Amino acid sequence: MQTQIGKTTLRLVTGDIADQDTDAVVTAAHWRLNKGNGTDGTIHTKGGPKIYEECRRIGGCPIGDAVITTGGNLKARHVIHAVGPVWRGGDEDEPKLLASAYRRSLQVAVQHGLHSISFPSISTGAFIYPLRLAAPIALKTIIGFLEREQHNLDEVRMVLYTREDDTAYTVFARTLEQILSETR
């Protein structure tokens, strides 16, 4: 599924974030930037040791923020390490922090002159953020950024990993249709 937001194509696809050919791929990182499980483990495994070496030099990243490194051996030239919140029931600013992780990833991409970026569903794996709550936050944040911020992004891709959650694509597609119907 895809739609145009201004001059930018917003695309939902199924697949592995580590195999995307955009300028940058986003990984759902731990604040220590140590090799995590799930998406982050895949990025580090397929991308090779250069990514982790840069992460070690950076040292860490606050929850809700993002930093950029090389893409190592990945097709993408860069990895943006976004630190989303661990789900604790929703009373510890999790929605605000999740939105911030997406927004900061987009800001980092723009600051580095990138034209395309691929996102996983941040925090919905090991950090157990409920997918049905995370999808509207992710999509509204991305759409809001594309509509209101200065950028040169040609494509923003949401890469939904069906082996992690086989309903992810359906949840995101329905959410995107609902958001678009409300704004048009």
N, C-alpha and C positions, 0 to 999 in steps of 0.2 A: 504494500500500500504506500502511496506517496501523495503529497500535496505541496503546493507552492505557498510559501509564506514570504510575501514580497518577492525578492529575486532569488530566494533560497529554496532549494528542494528539501523538504523534510520527508525522509523515507523510513518505513518500518520494514525490517528484513529479519529472517531467521538465519542463524549461523553462529560462528565462533568469532568473538571480538578480535582475537589474535590473528585472524586471517584477513582482516579488512584492509583495503588498499587506499584508505583516505590519508590525508596528510598526518593526522593524529588519531590514535585510538585512546579512549579513556579506560582506565582500570579503576575498579572499586578497591581502593587501597586502605590499609590500616594506617593510623596516624604515625606509627613509627617508620613507615615505608619499608617494612621488612616483608619478604616474600610471603604473601598470604595464601589462602586456599582459593578454590574456585577461579573466578576471572583473573585475579591477581597472580595466582600460581601459574595459570596458563600463559599469561603475558610474559612472566619472567622465564618460564621454561622455554617457550618458543623464541623469545627475544634474545636470550643469552645473557651472559654475565655483565655486559656493559651497562645494562639498565640498572641492575642492582648496585653496581659500583657508584653510579651517579646518585642513586637513592641514599646510599650510605654517606656520601659527601653532603647531601642536602640535610640529612639527619632526621627530619620529621616534618609533619604538616598538620596544622590544626583541623579538627573536625569541621566540615563545611567549607574547607578551602581546597586548593588544587595546586600542584606543581608540575613542571614539565621536564622530561628527560629525553634522551635519544630513543629511537625505536629499535636500536640494536639490529637483530636479524629479522625483524618483522617487515612486512610490506610497507607499513606506515613508517614515516620518518621520525615520528615522535610518539611518546606515551605521555598522556596527561594523567597524573595520579590524583584522583578525586577521593577525598575522605568523607564518606557519608556516615550518618549516625547508626549506632546499634539500636534496634527497636526495643523500647522499654515500656511500651504501652501508649505512647503518644503524649505523655505529660512532661517530657524533658526536652522540649523544643525540637523534636525529631523532624516535623514537617519543615520548619524554618531551616534547619541544618541541611536537610536533603535538598531543598530548593537552592540553597547557597552552594552546595557541591556542584550542581549542574551549572549554575550561573557563573561561578568562578572558573569552571572548566572552559566555558565559552569565552570568558574574558581572557584567559591565558592563551587560548588559540588565536584570538584576535590580536593580542599584544605581540604574538610571534609571527604575524602575517600569514596565518594558515587559511586555506580556502575550504577545507573539508575536515569533518570530525565524525567519529563513530563512538557512540555511547553504549554501554551495557545498561541493564536496569540496576542502578547503584543501590546498594544496601539490601537488596531483596534475596540475596543468597545467604552467605554466612552471617550477615548482620540481621537476618530474619525480619526485615521490614515487610509488612504485608503488601503483596503485589498490587492488589486492588486499591490500596491507599497510595502507593508509590507512583503508579502510572499517571494519575492526573497531576500530581506535583511535578513530575518529570516533564510531561508534555506542555503544561501551562507555563512552566519556567522557560523552556526552550522557545516556545512560540512567542512569549512576551519579550524575550531577549531579541529574537529575530525581528520583531515588529518595532521595537523602541530603541535599540542600541545601534551605534555606528559599527559596521562590520563589513567584511568582504567575503563572508561565508557563502559558498555556492551550494554546499550540501551538508546537511546534518542527518546522520543515520542513527536510528535506534536499532541495535543488534540484539535480538532476543534469542537466547540460547534454549532451544526446546528440550535438550537433554536435562537441563537444570529444572525447568518448569514448563511442561508441554502446553500450559494455558497462557503463557506469557504473551505470545503474539496476539491471541484473541483478546486478551484483556487490554492490551495497548491499542489495538485496532478499534475496538468498541469505544474506548476512552477518547481516542483521537476523533472519531466520527461525532461523538457527543459534543466535544469542545468546538469543533468546526460548525456544527449545526447551531450552537448557541451564539457564535460570533458572526454568522452570516445571515 
